[in-house]
Amino acid sequence: MAIRVWLPALLLAFLLAASPFTQVARAQSEEDAATAEVVEGADLGIVGDDTQVSSDGPLSPAPGVETVCVFPKNAGKIVPAGEETELLVGLQNEGESTLNVVAVHSTLHLPYDHRMYGQNLTVQKFFNASVPVSVQATFPYTFVVSKFLQPGAYDLVGYIVYEIDQHPYQNVFYNGTIEVVEAGGLLSVESVFLITLGIALLGLFGLWAYGQVQQLSKKTKKAPKVELGTGTTDANIDEWLEGTSFAQKSKSKKKQT
């Protein structure tokens, strides 16, 4: 009976302890990047994480310029800490003038407060990357999240900076969640914890089942056995037939014997 009482409470405690670690990768539907024409002759250079894109103030998007972002073969947006992650930035110029792409950069934020920066990521500059009117182009962007960053969900904000008639503009090509995981090992700390929890729950269930079987076997052994004696049966029959002709005949037979 004791196993029945504390087993549900123990299972509930394990599930509550595991809930902060069960983080599910939030896969979002991918949009197809416009790749009708890739800009030829564009040179790119990778600058350090702390490099800032020069501007006198906040930049706004230019009219008629649209952007889209795709994580190739990575619908879950899983980012291993300390390893390179590549994404593609699609840009469509439906404005009135040719634009020149200057740089792509991004920042990492805590999901509950964008004022708190997790990390300033790589600034990737482009040279001779012009996109004429009514042309779509795709630009690769590679960034590396610090290997010391705590695994979990973060918000990534990506920007593409460009110029039109020597006037700078900026579009946000991505503002969403990514999942930072530990690099290298097949199992993360959370995965090891969940596997251990599953084994413990299976062990508790086996213990509970064993206790139930033991209780049933004890009840079976204690069940009384009914034995019918021949002497008792004969006595009952004699009492029931007493006073009848059959009883007198049986008495006479006994005297003769």
KOLTOR-415322 format. One record per residue: z, y, x of N, C-alpha, C, O, CB in turn; residue in three letters. Coordinates in pm, whole numbers, padded with zeros to 5 digits, always signed. Atoms other than C-alpha are relative to their C-alpha. Glycine has a CB too. Layout:
N
ZYXZYXZYXZYXZYXALA...
***
This chain:
257
+00000-00121+00082+00000+00000+00000+00000+00126+00085-00056+00228+00045+00120+00001-00093MET-00006-00118-00088+00069+00238+00291-00138+00040+00047-00167+00158+00064+00090-00026+00119ALA+00135-00030-00048-00292+00207+00409-00076+00079-00106-00152+00170-00072-00077-00130+00035ILE+00070-00071+00106-00418+00324+00068+00040+00147-00006-00042+00231-00041+00028-00067-00135ARG-00051-00136+00012-00202+00639+00085-00053+00088+00111-00105+00196+00085+00152+00001+00003VAL+00035-00092-00110-00278+00774+00432-00146-00006+00040-00191+00082+00112+00084-00029+00120TRP+00141+00008-00040-00641+00660+00468-00083+00115-00056-00157+00175+00022-00058-00131-00045LEU+00081-00114+00048-00799+00925+00233+00036+00131+00067-00052+00211+00098+00016+00015-00149PRO-00041-00124-00066-00591+01203+00389-00054+00008+00142-00094+00116+00187+00151+00013+00001ALA+00050+00001-00138-00695+01098+00740-00150+00022+00004-00200+00094+00091+00035-00132+00068LEU+00145-00021+00007-01064+01080+00642-00031+00146-00027-00123+00201+00034-00063-00088-00108LEU+00023-00141+00030-01043+01433+00494+00027+00087+00120-00047+00183+00145+00088+00044-00116LEU-00032-00079-00119-00880+01567+00810-00111-00010+00103-00146+00090+00166+00132-00046+00062ALA+00111+00017-00095-01159+01420+01027-00122+00079-00043-00188+00141+00041-00036-00149+00015PHE+00117-00072+00048-01431+01569+00805+00017+00150+00016-00079+00219+00052-00028-00034-00145LEU-00024-00143-00018-01270+01915+00812-00010+00039+00146-00058+00148+00178+00137+00038-00054LEU+00007-00031-00143-01242+01898+01192-00143-00001+00049-00177+00071+00143+00082-00098+00080ALA+00137+00012-00048-01608+01803+01228-00091+00107-00055-00200+00129-00001-00055-00134-00035ALA+00090-00094+00065-01749+02074+00999-00045+00114+00089-00161+00154+00076+00065+00055-00120SER+00053-00109-00083-01763+02356+01263-00106-00046+00097-00185+00035+00145+00112+00064+00077PRO+00094+00047-00102-01966+02132+01492-00132-00048-00059-00232-00062+00012+00063-00112+00080PHE+00124+00052+00058-02221+02007+01244-00094+00115-00028-00095+00176-00135+00027-00080-00130THR+00096-00109+00013-02486+02255+01299-00140-00061-00010-00187-00136+00076+00010+00099+00120GLN+00134+00049+00027-02819+02180+01155-00098+00099+00044-00081+00217+00013-00019-00031-00143VAL+00106-00089-00042-03133+02328+01318-00078+00046-00120-00133-00037-00192-00091-00069+00102ALA+00068-00054+00117-03287+02558+01057-00148+00019+00027-00186+00119+00087+00063+00133-00041ARG+00145-00007-00022-03662+02492+01066-00062+00090-00105-00038+00073-00224-00065-00141-00004ALA+00069-00091+00089-03873+02769+00915-00148-00033+00001-00200-00087+00099+00024+00146+00041GLN+00143+00029+00009-04230+02740+00797-00076+00086+00098-00056+00207+00105-00052+00023-00142SER+00076-00068-00104-04472+02830+01077-00125+00062-00061-00192+00003-00145-00038-00097+00113GLU+00124-00064+00039-04752+03077+01022-00102-00023+00110-00067-00027+00228+00020+00153-00025GLU+00107+00021-00098-05084+03016+01191-00030+00130+00071-00060+00231+00007-00127-00056-00068ASP+00029-00120-00078-05136+03265+01472-00150+00027-00003-00230-00065+00008+00051-00014+00145ALA+00141-00037+00003-05464+03456+01452-00053-00003+00141-00008+00072+00228-00021+00139-00065ALA+00054+00018-00134-05668+03348+01750-00151+00008-00002-00219-00064+00071+00045-00134+00058THR+00145-00010+00011-06018+03455+01655-00062+00044+00132-00171+00001+00167-00039+00096-00111ALA+00053-00045-00128-06060+03631+01987+00116+00025+00094+00207+00101+00061-00085+00128-00017GLU-00102-00020-00102-05842+03613+02298-00050+00106+00097-00164+00103+00143+00034-00133+00075VAL+00040-00109-00087-05842+03923+02511-00029-00053+00139+00056-00118+00199+00107+00109+00005VAL+00039+00045-00132-06028+03853+02833+00026+00110+00103+00019+00229+00073-00150-00042+00002GLU-00022-00095-00108-05950+04015+03163+00139+00061-00001+00165+00155+00073-00101+00107-00007GLY-00136-00055+00007-05585+04078+03071+00086-00067+00105+00092-00190+00112+00061-00019-00141ALA-00092+00051-00101-05341+04041+03359+00142+00022-00048+00173+00123-00111-00025+00069+00138ASP-00139-00016+00041-04973+03983+03302+00091-00017+00119+00057-00082+00218+00037-00101-00110LEU-00102+00012-00104-04664+04015+03514+00135-00015-00064+00163+00047-00166-00003+00121+00094GLY-00135+00024+00054-04308+03895+03456+00099+00086+00077+00103+00084+00200+00039-00152+00010ILE-00099-00089-00059-04032+04146+03518+00138-00056-00030+00153-00140-00118-00016+00146-00055VAL-00135+00053+00017-03659+04083+03545+00058+00027-00137+00006+00108-00213+00090+00058+00104GLY-00062-00012+00132-03429+04051+03245+00054+00139-00027+00054+00183-00142+00112-00100-00013ASP-00063-00130+00019-03266+04390+03303-00100+00115-00004-00061+00230-00024+00100+00024+00109ASP+00102-00105-00001-03596+04582+03319-00020+00053-00141-00034-00025-00235-00133-00052+00058THR+00018-00062+00129-03635+04830+03034-00142+00053-00013-00199+00104+00083+00101+00111-00021GLN+00131-00056+00027-03964+04927+02875+00017+00150-00019+00095+00194-00103-00065-00066-00126VAL-00020-00145-00002-04001+05300+02935-00042+00061-00133-00151+00034-00183-00079+00064+00115SER+00028-00075+00122-03983+05518+02625+00105+00108-00015+00218+00094+00034-00002-00094-00124SER-00093-00111+00020-03821+05845+02524+00092-00022-00119+00188+00053-00135-00076+00129-00018ASP-00081+00026+00117-03673+05699+02208-00049-00122-00074-00137-00193-00024+00001+00120-00093GLY+00045+00116+00078-03712+05434+01938-00148+00011-00035-00196+00117-00072+00083-00013-00128PRO+00143+00003+00030-04072+05330+01885-00024-00061-00137+00051-00149-00181-00077-00078+00109LEU+00036+00049+00133-04235+05266+01549-00134-00071+00007-00211-00048+00101-00003+00115-00102SER+00131+00067+00001-04531+05042+01458-00112+00095-00042-00089+00188-00119+00003-00122-00093PRO+00117-00080+00036-04878+05193+01431-00059-00052-00130-00052-00172-00157-00105-00003+00113ALA+00063+00045+00125-05058+05181+01096-00116-00096+00026-00198-00074+00115-00050+00120-00081PRO+00108+00095-00011-05286+04883+01055+00017-00106+00107-00073-00187+00128-00125+00071+00025GLY-00025+00100-00104-05131+04674+01335+00102-00100-00052+00215-00064-00086+00052+00068+00133VAL-00086+00106+00051-04982+04341+01225+00023-00104+00110-00064-00129+00193-00062-00067-00125GLU-00035+00100-00101-04804+04077+01435+00056-00125-00068+00105-00120-00180+00102+00057+00101THR-00055+00127+00045-04702+03714+01393+00045-00076+00122-00004-00054+00233-00104-00082-00083VAL-00055+00075-00113-04506+03471+01609-00001-00149-00032+00027-00189-00146+00145+00047+00032CYS+00002+00146+00015-04541+03093+01662+00069-00063+00120+00043-00026+00235-00145-00053-00015VAL-00059+00083-00105-04323+02850+01860-00083-00128+00008-00068-00214-00079+00154-00031-00029PHE+00088+00118-00005-04580+02589+01973+00079-00131+00010+00165-00146+00097-00096+00011+00119PRO-00062+00132+00001-04470+02232+01891+00153+00008+00001+00221-00075+00061-00047-00081+00120LYS-00145-00021+00002-04119+02363+01822+00038+00065-00132+00085+00178-00136+00047+00087+00122ASN-00025-00056+00133-04079+02409+01447+00147+00032-00021+00179+00125-00095-00045-00097-00106ALA-00143-00025+00013-03698+02392+01477+00051+00115+00083+00167+00154+00071+00074-00122+00034GLY-00038-00112-00088-03697+02674+01736+00122-00036+00085+00220+00037+00090+00029+00128-00084LYS-00106+00047-00089-03479+02475+01975-00026+00056+00139-00134+00039+00195+00006-00157+00003ILE+00013-00065-00131-03418+02662+02301+00101-00061+00097+00221-00035+00083+00021+00156-00013VAL-00092+00054-00100-03268+02467+02596+00048+00110+00094-00033+00185+00149-00067-00114+00081PRO-00056-00102-00087-03034+02689+02796-00041-00026+00145-00030-00138+00194+00153+00005-00012ALA+00038+00011-00141-03159+02757+03149-00142-00049+00022-00184-00061+00137+00093-00091+00069GLY+00137+00048-00013-03513+02631+03079-00096+00097-00070-00057+00171-00159-00015-00142-00058GLU+00099-00089+00057-03834+02814+02995-00037-00042-00143-00054-00160-00172-00125+00004+00088GLU+00047+00021+00137-03929+02850+02630-00120+00091-00023-00114+00210+00006+00114+00028-00104THR+00122-00077+00021-04278+02962+02533-00025+00023-00148-00004-00067-00230-00121-00071+00064GLU+00047-00029+00134-04394+03133+02218-00128+00081+00009-00162+00136+00114+00109+00076-00081LEU+00126-00072+00005-04720+03294+02111+00012+00116-00097+00061+00101-00209-00116-00093-00041LEU-00003-00120+00083-04750+03648+01975-00143+00031-00043-00229+00060+00040+00065+00122+00076VAL+00131-00035+00053-05047+03708+01750-00002+00145-00047+00091+00190-00115-00039-00093-00114GLY+00011-00141+00036-05164+04067+01703-00137+00026-00062-00239-00019-00009+00021+00092+00123LEU+00124-00034+00069-05427+04198+01460-00010+00152-00010+00081+00218-00063-00006-00066-00141GLN+00021-00145+00000-05567+04550+01500-00096+00037-00111-00218+00019-00099-00054+00047+00137ASN+00080-00050+00111-05689+04690+01169+00012+00151-00009-00007+00210-00116+00043-00066-00133GLU-00011-00146-00003-05632+05050+01277-00135+00066+00021-00240+00010-00008+00096+00043+00108GLY+00121-00078-00020-05881+05316+01371-00041+00011+00146-00148+00062+00176+00018+00137-00058GLU+00029-00014-00143-05866+05294+01753+00039-00127+00074+00120-00206+00026+00073+00121+00060SER-00036+00111-00087-05849+05039+02031+00143+00020+00051+00183+00132+00083-00100-00014+00118THR-00137-00008-00051-05495+04958+02141+00010-00078+00131-00066-00171+00154+00102-00054-00103LEU-00026+00066-00128-05364+04852+02483+00142-00056-00002+00239+00019-00013-00020+00100+00120ASN-00132+00064-00002-05079+04601+02495+00066+00026+00134+00007+00001+00239-00010-00152-00027VAL-00074-00035-00122-04816+04712+02748+00096-00110+00041+00097-00150+00157+00077+00131-00021VAL-00103+00098-00036-04536+04454+02732+00050-00073-00124+00034-00027-00237+00117+00069+00072ALA-00073+00077+00101-04351+04190+02533+00141-00024+00053+00158-00066+00168-00074-00136-00034VAL-00138+00025-00043-03973+04167+02547+00084-00040-00121+00039-00026-00235+00062+00126+00071HIS-00086+00047+00109-03683+04031+02341+00146+00010+00039+00181+00023+00156-00034-00144-00038SER-00145-00004-00019-03308+04039+02299+00064-00109-00085+00010-00152-00186+00058+00141-00038THR-00075+00105+00068-03052+03782+02190+00129+00062-00054+00200+00133+00016+00032-00120+00096LEU-00116-00060+00066-02779+03875+01942+00086-00108-00062+00040-00219-00090-00044+00100-00107HIS-00086+00087+00079-02479+03714+01780-00042+00010-00146-00069+00120-00194+00151+00037+00019LEU+00058-00001+00136-02585+03613+01427+00078+00086-00099+00020+00137-00195-00008-00140-00052PRO-00080-00074+00096-02296+03789+01252+00007+00149+00030+00058+00226-00052+00139-00058-00005TYR-00006-00141-00035-02333+04123+01434-00108+00031+00104-00093-00006+00221+00141+00039+00054ASP+00109-00030-00092-02658+04251+01589+00036+00108+00100-00038+00132+00196-00122+00041-00078HIS-00043-00101-00098-02466+04527+01766+00054-00066+00128+00067+00000+00231+00106+00092-00061ARG-00052+00073-00116-02328+04260+02000-00114-00080+00062-00167-00172+00001+00119-00094-00041MET+00111+00065-00069-02590+04152+02255+00049-00127+00068+00154-00129+00133-00063+00096+00103TYR-00028+00122-00074-02590+03798+02380-00066+00003+00137-00008-00039+00237-00046-00121-00078GLY+00074-00006-00126-02855+03858+02644-00129+00080-00021-00194+00068-00125-00032-00143+00054GLN+00131-00063-00004-03150+04085+02728-00094-00096+00072-00072-00131+00188+00005+00140+00072ASN+00089+00100-00056-03437+03846+02787-00115+00065+00078-00121+00187+00092-00055-00090-00110LEU+00106-00043-00092-03746+03870+03007-00091+00105-00062-00130+00096-00179-00083-00120+00044THR+00104-00096+00036-03975+04173+02989-00128-00043+00069-00135-00050+00192+00040+00148+00042VAL+00128+00046-00055-04332+04054+03035-00105+00108-00022-00141+00138-00136-00043-00134-00066GLN+00096-00110+00008-04582+04329+03113-00143-00052+00007-00171-00155+00068+00025+00101+00112LYS+00141+00033+00001-04956+04319+03055-00081+00117+00056-00044+00233+00040-00048-00036-00142PHE+00089-00101-00056-05236+04503+03233-00142-00029-00049-00185-00145-00054+00007+00002+00157PHE+00139+00013+00048-05587+04565+03100-00010-00089-00122-00108-00163-00138-00089-00054+00111ASN-00001+00083+00121-05496+04399+02770-00032+00088-00120+00058+00133-00190+00139-00071-00019ALA+00043-00086+00111-05698+04597+02516-00046-00085-00117-00105-00192-00099-00113+00096+00046SER+00039+00069+00124-05755+04491+02155-00080+00099-00084-00022+00193-00138+00126-00054-00079VAL+00083-00091+00080-06048+04662+01980+00033-00008-00148+00109-00094-00192-00147-00031+00022PRO-00020-00004+00144-06053+04748+01612-00058-00126-00064-00162-00176-00020-00065+00127-00061VAL+00040+00119+00076-06084+04451+01369-00006-00125+00087-00088-00214+00064-00136+00023-00065SER-00006+00116-00090-05998+04204+01646+00142-00056-00002+00240+00018-00010-00042+00040+00146VAL-00127+00070-00009-05721+03948+01659+00017-00056+00141-00080-00104+00200+00009-00113-00106GLN-00025+00049-00136-05559+03849+01989+00135-00070+00005+00225-00042-00075-00005+00116+00103ALA-00125+00076-00019-05286+03611+02108+00052+00022+00141-00024+00014+00237-00021-00151-00028THR-00063-00024-00129-05042+03683+02390+00114-00099+00020+00201-00110-00066+00051+00147+00010PHE-00111+00093-00027-04815+03419+02549+00122+00076+00050+00112+00178+00119-00042-00107+00103PRO-00126-00060-00046-04450+03503+02608+00097-00112+00035+00123-00200-00047+00062+00096-00109TYR-00094+00102-00047-04207+03294+02811+00133+00067+00034+00136+00168+00103-00056-00074+00124THR-00133-00055-00028-03833+03359+02824+00096-00114+00035+00070-00230+00004+00054+00082-00121PHE-00101+00098-00043-03527+03184+02965+00137+00049-00045+00179+00159-00010-00004-00021+00156VAL-00137-00029+00041-03185+03182+02803+00095-00045+00110+00076-00151+00170+00034-00069-00135VAL-00095+00033-00106-02893+03182+03046+00061-00138-00019+00098-00175-00131+00109+00106+00007SER-00057+00134+00007-02764+02835+03129+00150+00003-00028+00209-00099-00062-00026-00075+00130LYS-00144-00013+00027-02409+02969+03089+00028+00041-00144+00144+00057-00182+00061+00102+00095PHE-00019-00042+00139-02467+03068+02726+00054-00116-00083+00008-00229-00072-00133+00052-00059LEU-00060+00103+00086-02255+02881+02475-00102-00053-00100-00165+00028-00168+00123+00056-00074GLN+00095+00053+00098-02473+02644+02265+00037+00041-00141+00155+00055-00175-00007-00153+00010PRO-00023-00039+00139-02515+02744+01904-00117+00080-00054-00222+00089+00010+00128+00082-00012GLY+00104-00078+00065-02718+02959+01667+00009+00146+00041+00117+00205+00041+00010-00013-00153ALA+00009-00142-00037-02832+03304+01782-00120+00061-00070-00212-00009-00113-00010+00017+00155TYR+00114-00072+00055-03065+03569+01646-00084+00057+00114-00033+00127+00202+00047+00113-00095ASP+00095-00050-00100-03372+03645+01857-00083+00110-00064-00138+00093-00173-00091-00115+00054LEU+00083-00112+00045-03547+03980+01816-00104+00026+00108-00070+00060+00221+00086+00129-00028VAL+00108-00018-00096-03887+04006+01985-00085+00122-00032-00111+00151-00149-00087-00124+00003GLY+00077-00123+00015-04091+04323+02043-00128-00009+00082-00131-00069+00189+00084+00123+00043TYR+00123-00018-00077-04448+04392+02149-00029+00150+00003-00036+00215-00101-00119-00082-00063ILE+00021-00143-00022-04516+04738+02294-00147+00022+00036-00203-00050+00118+00094+00056+00112VAL+00142-00028-00026-04867+04888+02294-00022+00152-00010+00063+00227-00057-00091-00077-00103TYR+00037-00142+00001-05042+05223+02329-00131+00019-00074-00223-00063-00065-00011+00055+00145GLU+00124-00044+00065-05304+05395+02116-00019+00147+00036+00063+00232+00001+00005-00023-00157ILE+00026-00136-00047-05458+05708+02268+00119+00053+00081+00159+00168+00064-00030+00094-00118ASP-00112-00032-00090-05173+05707+02526+00129+00033-00075+00219+00096-00020-00039+00117+00089GLN-00124-00018+00078-04912+05716+02250+00063-00138-00020-00003-00228-00072-00029+00071-00139HIS-00061+00133+00009-04661+05427+02260+00044-00035-00142+00091+00049-00218+00120-00008+00093PRO-00046+00055+00127-04588+05208+01958+00068-00135+00028+00058-00191+00138-00120-00016-00101TYR-00072+00128-00016-04381+04896+01901+00009-00073-00134+00044-00013-00236+00141+00023+00058GLN-00018+00086+00117-04384+04608+01651+00103-00107+00029+00111-00158+00142-00135-00064-00042ASN-00092+00115-00010-04111+04351+01590-00078-00123-00046-00110-00135-00164+00131+00022-00087VAL+00078+00117+00036-04298+04020+01601+00087-00118-00045+00037-00212-00107-00086-00043+00117PHE-00089+00108+00046-03993+03800+01540+00142+00055-00011+00191+00125+00078-00005-00123+00097TYR-00141-00035+00021-03645+03857+01398+00063-00111-00081+00068-00105-00204+00016+00140-00071ASN-00054+00117+00068-03481+03527+01319+00091-00082+00089+00128-00040+00199-00113-00087-00051GLY-00100+00085-00066-03256+03244+01426-00066-00102+00092-00170-00159+00059+00086-00072-00104THR+00036+00110-00089-03298+03011+01722+00125-00083+00027+00237-00036+00007-00063+00053+00134ILE-00112+00090-00030-03082+02716+01824+00004-00026+00150-00085-00092+00204-00013-00135-00080GLU-00017+00020-00144-02959+02722+02184+00077-00130+00021+00185-00149-00034+00074+00121+00067VAL-00062+00129-00026-02877+02372+02312+00018-00019+00150-00043+00052+00230-00084-00115-00060VAL-00020+00032-00140-02756+02226+02638-00124-00067+00055-00183-00153-00010+00123-00090+00019GLU+00120+00057-00063-03039+02141+02875+00035-00127+00076+00150-00147+00117-00066+00103+00094ALA-00015+00117-00087-03089+01812+03057+00046-00123-00075-00034-00213-00101+00097+00029+00110GLY-00057+00120+00057-02858+01562+02889-00058-00032-00136-00100+00057-00211+00149+00014-00011GLY+00052+00045+00129-02970+01357+02593+00098+00032-00112+00057+00051-00227-00029-00149+00003LEU-00101-00022+00101-02640+01417+02413+00077+00127+00033+00116+00148+00148+00095-00119-00010LEU-00082-00118-00017-02459+01747+02363+00146-00035-00030+00177-00147-00070-00050+00115-00091SER-00142+00022+00027-02083+01788+02327+00021-00030-00148+00100-00117-00184+00084+00122+00042VAL-00013+00023+00142-02121+01809+01950-00047-00140-00040+00013-00204-00126-00078+00105-00076GLU+00052+00133+00033-02329+01489+01940+00099-00109+00040+00121-00204-00035-00134-00024+00070SER-00100+00097-00045-02069+01298+02142+00119-00002-00096+00171-00108-00129+00048+00032+00143VAL-00113-00009+00093-01796+01423+01909-00032-00071-00132+00050-00146-00184+00036+00146-00027PHE+00036+00061+00128-01985+01317+01597-00013-00151+00010+00024-00223-00082-00131+00059-00050LEU+00010+00145-00019-02061+00972+01739+00139-00062+00007+00164-00167-00054-00080-00033+00130ILE-00137+00050-00009-01695+00925+01829+00067+00002-00136+00139-00092-00171+00082+00084+00099THR-00057-00008+00134-01593+01041+01482-00051-00112-00089+00026-00172-00164-00031+00136-00063LEU+00057+00107+00080-01833+00794+01320+00061-00136+00033+00090-00215-00056-00149-00004+00018GLY-00060+00127-00041-01693+00504+01525+00143-00010-00051+00186-00116-00096-00004-00015+00154ILE-00139+00002+00048-01337+00605+01434+00007-00026-00150+00092-00102-00197+00069+00133+00033ALA+00000+00022+00145-01420+00619+01063-00035-00144-00035+00023-00202-00126-00099+00094-00067LEU+00033+00140+00022-01584+00276+01080+00119-00090+00030+00144-00187-00042-00121-00041+00085LEU-00118+00078-00033-01274+00139+01250+00107+00008-00107+00171-00092-00141+00057+00044+00132GLY-00099-00015+00107-01047+00285+00981-00042-00075-00125+00042-00135-00193+00020+00149-00032LEU+00047+00075+00117-01265+00138+00709+00019-00150+00019+00058-00220-00075-00148+00031-00027PHE-00022+00142-00027-01252-00203+00875+00147-00039-00012+00179-00146-00063-00050-00035+00139GLY-00143+00027+00012-00873-00179+00898+00043-00005-00146+00122-00090-00186+00081+00106+00075LEU-00034-00001+00142-00849-00088+00531-00051-00127-00070+00021-00185-00151-00060+00126-00068TRP+00056+00121+00062-01077-00378+00429+00081-00123+00040+00105-00211-00043-00148-00018+00041ALA-00081+00114-00045-00873-00620+00640+00133-00005-00075+00179-00113-00112+00025+00008+00151TYR-00126-00004+00075-00553-00504+00466-00016-00048-00143+00070-00116-00198+00057+00140+00000GLY+00025+00045+00136-00709-00559+00125-00015-00151-00007+00036-00215-00099-00123+00068-00057GLN+00017+00145-00003-00812-00913+00218+00134-00070+00019+00159-00173-00044-00098-00040+00111VAL-00132+00061-00023-00462-00990+00345+00085+00003-00126+00155-00094-00156+00073+00072+00114GLN-00079-00008+00123-00303-00868+00022-00048-00101-00104+00032-00164-00173-00007+00142-00058GLN+00053+00097+00096-00536-01081-00189+00038-00143+00036+00068-00223-00052-00151+00012-00007LEU-00037+00136-00042-00462-01391+00018+00148-00028-00027+00183-00141-00061-00031-00020+00148SER-00142+00020+00027-00085-01338-00021+00024-00025-00149+00106-00110-00186+00082+00122+00046LYS-00016+00020+00144-00116-01309-00398-00045-00140-00042+00014-00201-00131-00078+00106-00077LYS+00051+00134+00032-00316-01632-00409+00101-00108+00037+00118-00205-00036-00133-00026+00072THR-00098+00101-00045-00050-01824-00212+00123-00002-00088+00183-00108-00107+00041+00027+00145LYS-00123-00007+00079+00236-01703-00437-00020-00047-00144+00078-00057-00217+00053+00142-00001LYS+00025+00041+00139+00071-01820-00764+00064-00136-00027+00039-00230+00049-00154-00006-00028ALA-00070+00128+00029+00289-02100-00926-00097-00108-00048-00197-00082-00115+00109+00021-00108PRO+00081+00114+00040+00145-02445-00975+00064-00069-00120+00185-00090-00122-00017-00099+00116LYS-00049+00066+00120+00178-02615-01316-00022-00150+00014-00135-00197+00029-00072+00055-00128VAL+00007+00145-00013+00258-02985-01295+00045-00063-00132+00147-00025-00188+00087-00051+00118GLU-00032+00069+00124+00260-03211-01597+00052-00141+00032-00019-00223+00089-00124-00008-00091LEU-00059+00131-00024+00492-03509-01578-00026-00094-00117-00030-00050-00232+00150+00012+00025GLY+00027+00097+00108+00422-03828-01776+00122-00025-00084+00113-00050-00204-00051-00132+00058THR-00123+00027+00074+00786-03872-01868+00025+00106-00104+00062+00074-00217+00118-00010+00093GLY-00023-00110+00093+00815-03533-02031-00098-00005-00116-00062+00022-00230-00011+00135+00073THR+00102+00009+00105+00491-03583-02222+00034-00110-00098+00020-00091-00219-00138-00026+00061THR-00036+00111+00089+00606-03921-02359+00117+00036-00088+00118+00000-00206+00032-00126+00081ASP-00117-00037+00078+00939-03776-02472-00039+00094-00113+00011+00082-00225+00105+00066+00088ALA+00044-00094+00104+00768-03497-02660-00075-00073-00111-00058-00041-00229-00090+00110+00061ASN+00074+00077+00101+00537-03743-02836+00095-00080-00089+00075-00088-00210-00102-00094+00068ILE-00096+00078+00079+00832-03962-02943+00072+00088-00101+00088+00048-00217+00102-00068+00092ASP-00069-00091+00092+01015-03666-03096-00092+00040-00115-00046+00054-00228+00049+00125+00076GLU+00095-00045+00102+00701-03561-03285-00030-00111-00101-00054-00084-00219-00131+00048+00068TRP+00029+00114+00088+00644-03914-03426+00125-00063-00062+00115-00164-00132-00075-00104+00076LEU-00124+00059+00049+01010-03978-03511+00003+00002-00153-00028+00104-00215+00122+00075+00058GLU-00006+00010+00145+01055-04098-03870-00127-00051-00063-00133-00070-00185+00033+00131-00058GLY+00126+00048+00055+00700-04221-03908-00010-00151+00020+00066-00210+00097-00121+00071+00067THR+00019+00145-00011+00577-04579-03947-00046-00038+00140-00017-00147+00188-00102-00049-00103SER+00045+00028-00135+00414-04555-03607+00117-00007+00097+00116-00086+00192-00099+00105+00046PHE-00117+00002-00086+00750-04479-03449+00077-00130-00018+00126-00186+00080+00091+00120-00029ALA-00070+00126+00024+00909-04784-03616-00071-00117+00066-00007-00204+00123+00014-00024-00148GLN+00078+00107-00063+00628-05011-03495+00020+00000+00150+00032-00106+00212-00147+00014-00033LYS-00015-00007-00146+00665-04885-03140+00138-00045+00041+00154-00103+00149-00026+00144+00051SER-00134+00045-00033+01043-04950-03152+00010-00152-00006+00076-00215+00077+00102+00064-00094LYS-00002+00145+00012+00988-05306-03272-00069-00065+00116-00024-00170+00163-00064-00044-00130SER+00069+00055-00114+00744-05368-02995+00085+00003+00125+00083-00089+00206-00128+00073+00024LYS-00086-00011-00116+00992-05244-02739+00111-00105-00003+00149-00158+00102+00060+00139+00007LYS-00104+00100+00008+01263-05483-02876-00054-00139+00033+00013-00219+00097+00064+00000-00138LYS+00058+00130-00030+01026-05779-02857-00020-00018+00150-00001-00128+00202-00132-00016-00074GLN+00020+00010-00144+00948-05703-02496+00132-00013+00070+00136-00022+00193-00076+00119+00054THR
***
